[in-house]
Amino acid sequence: MKLFVIGADPRREWAFSAWLRAGLSITLADGVSGGGFEHAVDRFHPVEVRDERADVQSLAAMAAGHDGVTTLAEGSLITAATVARELGLPGPGVGAARIARSKVRQREAGRRHGLPGPRHSAVSGPDDLVRFFAAGVQAAVLKPADSSASAAVFAVHGVEEALERWPRVRAISPSRTGIVEEYLTGPEASVEAVVRDGELVFSSLTRKQTGGPTGFLEIAHTTDRADRPDAALDALVRDLIAAWQVESAILHIEVKLDGGRPVPLEATVRPAGDYITELVSAAHGRDLYLDQAHLALGRPLAADRPARARRAEVRFLLASGTVRRNVAPVEVLDGLTEVKIVRQLAAAGSRLPPLTANWARAGYALGWSNDDGDALTGQLRTAVSELGRLMGASEVA
């Protein structure tokens, strides 16, 4: 069967590997992401695929004769959903894709359908921030309305700090808009959900650690075979599916867990990045990339495979300075039996960018274990620190 992929963000190698192992013929249309997947597909079209600029009719003509359409790019969700609709193929639904691309629309859809959420306001200029804080809010989060990767997400305490941060937030947003909302306490997690014809058929829970200079960079993700969404979380997922009118998609939902009813922070209709999808495969035996393809193709979902481990985790390197050299994995992995992958994400000679988005992280280590979870975390911490040391970069706590 032939799958047409509209856009693929970097570090989606495992998706293409899973699809090719499944015997699918892959066509990729993407001229902007820099993912470098041309060598991993059967056909490649170097064209514009971003929602704001894509020629949907031309893409639909390219996709004609394929059995499914999907995307691995946050910036192409609406385009891919529209092409799928034009060809009468399964997809998340254009309405759901539009909601996913705007945090403001997400909040409004949730409010209309009774989902919990913080007090918030759309921001198109300084006056919106002045009005929001005039109501007495103290601690808030200011972020772009339509970007991903924790880019330009800032905690702000009062209107003066919000006004100072606003130009940076506006510059990151494709629509030059933002959202400000009350800061919620409590740990963060994500739910990965498989939705077919509006019905929830699988869900898993991944714990998240955030920090860095902004407090919102994603430092680590961990999932355990026994750590599944409880009834309240699954109910929240079903409510979100109904509120967005999701048809068939992989959902990635970020939530706050602060006791009582969990609160959704934001969500999207594509598999998670940051190697969360790979963690789910290792600890739960569920290949969400294969599910994504099967949903797009209208095929039955594959059965779960035996999980490789009880626990899986990925940790990222936050660092500053100039990268001295490229580090071979063998230099790091000796003796770290639970660490399966270590990768440098910044080339030798480059100066590491300011840590204001996930894409500024310098490397990562990923592993899984059937033994003590603390031992796995310790080995991953060691791997990340050693990677940073050998790169010549200064690790940032």
C-alpha positions in Angstrom: 0.0 0.0 0.0 1.1 3.6 -0.7 1.3 6.2 2.0 1.7 9.9 1.1 3.5 11.9 3.9 3.1 15.7 3.9 6.0 17.1 5.9 8.3 15.4 8.5 10.0 17.2 11.3 13.5 16.2 12.3 14.2 13.1 14.3 11.4 11.0 12.9 13.7 8.2 11.6 11.9 5.5 13.5 8.6 6.3 11.8 10.1 5.7 8.3 11.9 2.6 9.5 8.7 1.2 10.9 6.7 1.9 7.7 9.4 0.5 5.4 9.6 -2.7 7.6 5.9 -3.0 7.2 6.3 -3.1 3.5 4.6 0.2 2.7 5.6 2.4 -0.3 6.3 5.9 1.0 6.1 9.2 -0.8 7.3 12.3 1.0 6.4 15.9 0.1 8.5 18.3 2.1 10.7 21.2 1.1 11.1 23.0 4.4 11.6 20.8 7.5 15.2 19.8 7.1 14.5 16.3 8.4 16.6 14.8 5.7 14.4 11.8 5.0 14.7 11.8 1.2 16.9 8.7 1.3 14.3 6.8 3.4 11.4 7.0 0.9 10.4 5.7 -2.5 9.5 9.1 -3.9 10.3 12.6 -2.8 8.7 16.0 -3.8 10.6 19.1 -2.6 7.5 21.4 -2.2 6.1 23.8 0.3 3.9 22.0 2.8 3.4 24.4 5.7 -0.3 25.2 6.5 0.1 28.9 5.8 1.7 28.5 2.3 0.9 25.0 0.9 -0.8 24.5 -2.4 -3.4 22.0 -1.3 -4.7 21.2 -4.8 -1.2 20.5 -6.1 -0.6 18.2 -3.1 -3.9 16.4 -3.6 -2.9 15.8 -7.3 0.5 14.4 -6.1 -1.3 12.2 -3.5 -3.8 10.8 -6.0 -3.4 7.0 -6.3 -2.1 6.7 -2.8 -4.0 4.7 -0.2 -3.4 7.1 2.7 -2.2 10.6 3.7 -0.6 11.6 6.9 2.0 14.0 8.4 4.9 14.0 10.8 5.1 17.8 10.9 3.2 20.0 13.4 3.2 22.8 10.8 1.4 20.7 8.2 -1.5 19.3 10.2 -4.2 21.3 8.4 -2.7 20.7 5.0 -2.5 16.9 5.5 -6.0 16.7 6.9 -7.4 18.8 4.0 -5.7 16.6 1.4 -7.0 13.4 3.0 -10.5 14.9 3.0 -10.2 16.0 -0.7 -9.3 12.4 -1.6 -11.9 10.7 0.6 -9.3 9.1 2.8 -9.2 8.7 6.6 -7.7 11.5 8.8 -8.1 13.4 12.0 -10.6 15.7 10.4 -9.9 19.3 9.2 -11.7 20.8 12.2 -9.6 18.8 14.7 -6.4 19.8 12.8 -7.3 23.5 12.9 -7.9 23.3 16.7 -4.6 21.5 17.2 -2.7 24.3 15.4 -4.0 27.0 17.8 -3.7 26.9 21.6 -6.4 29.6 21.7 -8.8 27.4 19.7 -7.9 24.5 22.0 -8.9 26.5 25.0 -12.1 27.7 23.5 -13.1 24.3 22.3 -12.4 22.9 25.8 -14.4 25.7 27.4 -17.4 25.1 25.1 -17.5 21.4 26.0 -16.8 21.7 29.8 -13.1 20.6 29.8 -11.1 22.0 32.8 -8.6 24.7 32.0 -6.9 27.8 33.4 -8.1 31.3 33.0 -6.7 32.5 29.7 -6.7 35.2 27.0 -5.7 35.4 23.4 -2.9 38.0 22.9 -2.4 40.0 19.7 -0.8 43.0 21.3 0.3 44.6 24.6 -3.3 45.8 25.5 -4.4 42.2 25.8 -1.8 41.5 28.4 -2.7 44.7 30.4 -6.3 43.6 30.5 -5.5 40.0 31.5 -3.3 41.1 34.5 -5.7 43.9 35.5 -8.1 41.1 36.7 -5.7 40.2 39.5 -3.7 37.3 38.0 -0.2 37.1 39.4 1.6 34.0 38.0 1.0 33.2 34.4 2.4 31.5 31.3 2.9 33.4 28.1 3.5 31.5 24.9 3.0 31.6 21.1 -0.5 30.5 20.0 0.7 28.3 17.2 4.2 27.0 17.7 5.6 23.8 19.2 8.7 22.4 20.9 8.3 24.6 24.0 9.5 27.5 21.9 9.4 30.9 23.7 7.3 29.7 26.6 7.8 31.9 29.6 6.6 32.1 33.2 5.7 35.7 33.9 4.8 37.4 37.1 2.9 40.6 36.4 2.2 42.7 33.4 5.7 44.3 33.2 7.4 41.0 32.8 4.8 39.9 30.3 5.3 43.0 28.2 9.0 42.5 28.3 8.6 38.9 27.0 5.9 39.6 24.4 8.2 40.6 21.4 10.0 37.3 21.7 6.8 35.3 21.9 5.3 37.2 18.9 8.4 36.7 16.8 8.2 32.9 17.2 4.5 32.7 16.2 3.6 32.2 12.5 0.4 34.2 13.1 2.2 36.7 15.4 -0.3 35.9 18.2 0.0 34.4 21.6 -1.9 33.1 24.6 -1.5 34.0 28.3 -3.0 31.8 31.0 -2.8 31.3 34.7 0.1 29.1 35.9 -1.0 25.7 37.1 1.0 23.8 39.7 1.6 20.1 39.8 3.6 17.5 37.8 3.2 17.2 34.0 2.6 14.1 31.9 1.4 13.2 28.5 -1.2 10.8 27.2 -0.6 9.0 23.9 -3.9 7.9 22.5 -5.0 6.0 19.4 -8.4 7.1 18.1 -10.3 5.3 15.3 -13.6 6.7 14.0 -13.9 8.9 17.1 -13.4 6.0 19.5 -10.4 5.7 22.0 -8.8 2.3 21.4 -5.5 2.7 23.3 -3.8 5.0 25.7 -0.5 5.2 27.6 0.9 7.6 30.2 4.4 9.2 30.1 5.8 11.3 32.9 7.6 14.5 32.1 10.4 16.5 33.7 10.8 20.1 32.7 13.3 22.8 33.6 16.1 24.8 32.0 16.4 28.5 32.0 12.7 29.0 31.0 11.4 26.3 33.3 9.5 24.7 30.4 12.2 22.9 28.4 11.5 19.1 28.3 14.4 17.4 30.1 13.2 13.8 30.4 10.3 11.5 29.6 9.6 8.3 31.4 7.0 5.6 30.9 6.4 2.4 32.9 4.6 -0.7 31.8 2.3 -0.5 34.9 1.8 3.2 34.7 -1.3 3.6 32.5 -3.9 6.4 32.4 -6.5 6.0 35.2 -10.3 6.4 34.6 -10.2 10.1 35.1 -7.5 10.6 32.4 -9.2 8.3 29.9 -12.4 10.2 30.5 -10.6 13.5 29.8 -9.2 12.0 26.6 -12.7 10.9 25.5 -14.0 14.4 26.3 -11.3 16.0 24.2 -12.0 13.6 21.3 -15.6 14.7 21.4 -14.8 18.4 21.9 -12.5 18.4 18.9 -14.5 15.9 16.9 -11.4 13.9 16.2 -12.0 11.2 13.5 -8.9 8.9 13.2 -5.6 10.0 14.6 -2.8 9.5 17.1 -3.3 12.1 19.9 -0.5 13.6 22.0 -2.1 15.3 25.0 0.0 17.2 27.6 -1.7 17.4 31.0 -1.2 18.7 34.5 -1.7 16.2 37.3 -2.5 18.2 40.4 -5.0 15.9 42.2 -8.6 15.6 41.3 -9.4 16.0 37.7 -6.4 16.3 35.3 -6.2 19.4 33.3 -5.2 19.4 29.6 -2.5 22.0 28.7 -2.3 21.4 24.9 -2.7 18.6 22.4 -2.1 17.7 18.8 -3.3 15.1 16.3 0.1 13.5 15.5 2.5 11.2 17.4 4.6 12.8 20.0 8.1 13.9 19.3 11.0 13.8 21.8 11.2 10.0 21.3 8.1 9.4 23.5 6.7 7.2 20.7 9.8 5.0 20.9 9.4 4.8 24.7 5.8 3.6 24.3 7.0 0.9 21.9 9.7 -0.3 24.4 7.5 -0.3 27.5 4.1 -1.1 26.2 4.7 -3.0 23.0 2.6 -0.5 21.0 4.1 1.0 17.7 2.3 4.3 17.4 4.0 5.1 14.1 2.6 1.8 12.6 -0.8 2.7 14.1 -0.6 6.1 12.5 0.0 4.5 9.1 -2.7 2.0 9.5 -5.2 4.6 10.5 -4.4 6.7 7.4 -4.6 3.6 5.2 -7.9 2.4 6.7 -6.2 -0.9 7.7 -6.8 -2.9 10.9 -4.5 -1.9 13.7 -1.7 -4.3 14.5 -1.8 -6.3 17.7 0.5 -5.2 20.6 3.9 -6.8 20.6 5.7 -8.1 23.7 7.2 -5.1 25.5 11.0 -5.0 25.6 11.2 -3.6 29.1 9.3 -2.6 32.2 10.5 1.0 32.0 11.8 3.3 29.3 13.2 6.8 29.5 14.9 9.5 27.5 17.0 12.4 28.9 18.2 15.5 27.1 21.4 17.5 27.4 21.0 21.2 28.1 24.3 22.9 27.5 25.9 26.2 26.5 29.1 27.2 24.8 30.9 26.0 21.6 30.9 22.4 20.6 34.6 21.3 20.5 34.2 18.0 18.6 31.9 15.2 17.5 31.5 12.4 20.0 31.2 8.7 19.0 28.6 6.8 21.0 31.3 4.2 21.9 33.0 6.9 23.9 30.0 7.2 26.2 28.3 3.8 26.4 31.0 1.7 27.9 29.5 0.1 31.1 26.1 1.8 30.7 24.2 -1.4 30.0 20.7 0.1 30.2 21.5 3.0 27.8 20.6 1.9 24.2 21.2 5.2 22.3 23.2 8.3 22.8 23.3 11.1 20.2 24.9 14.5 19.8 22.5 17.0 18.3 24.9 19.9 17.6 27.8 19.7 15.2 31.5 20.3 16.1 32.4 24.0 15.8 28.9 25.3 16.3 27.9 27.6 19.2 24.9 26.3 21.1 21.9 28.5 20.8 20.1 30.1 23.8 18.0 27.6 25.7 14.5 29.0 24.8 13.2 26.0 22.9 13.5 22.2 22.8 15.4 22.4 19.5 18.3 24.1 21.3 19.1 20.9 23.3 22.5 19.5 22.6 22.0 15.8 22.8 20.1 12.9 24.4 20.4 9.4 25.8 17.6 6.8 25.6 17.3 3.5 27.3 15.1 0.9 28.8 15.3 -1.6 31.7 13.5 -4.5 33.4 15.3 -3.7 36.6 15.3 -0.8 39.0 14.0 2.4 37.4 16.4 4.6 39.5 19.4 2.7 38.0 18.2 3.5 34.5 17.8 7.2 35.3 21.2 7.2 36.9 22.8 5.7 33.8 21.1 8.1 31.5 22.2 11.1 33.6 25.8 9.8 33.4 25.5 9.3 29.7 24.2 12.8 29.1 26.8 14.4 31.4 29.6 12.5 29.7 28.4 13.4 26.3 28.4 17.1 27.2 31.9 16.8 28.7 33.3 15.2 25.7 31.6 17.8 23.4 33.4 20.5 25.4 30.0 22.1 26.3 29.0 23.4 29.7 26.0 21.5 31.0 23.2 23.6 32.2 21.1 22.3 35.2 
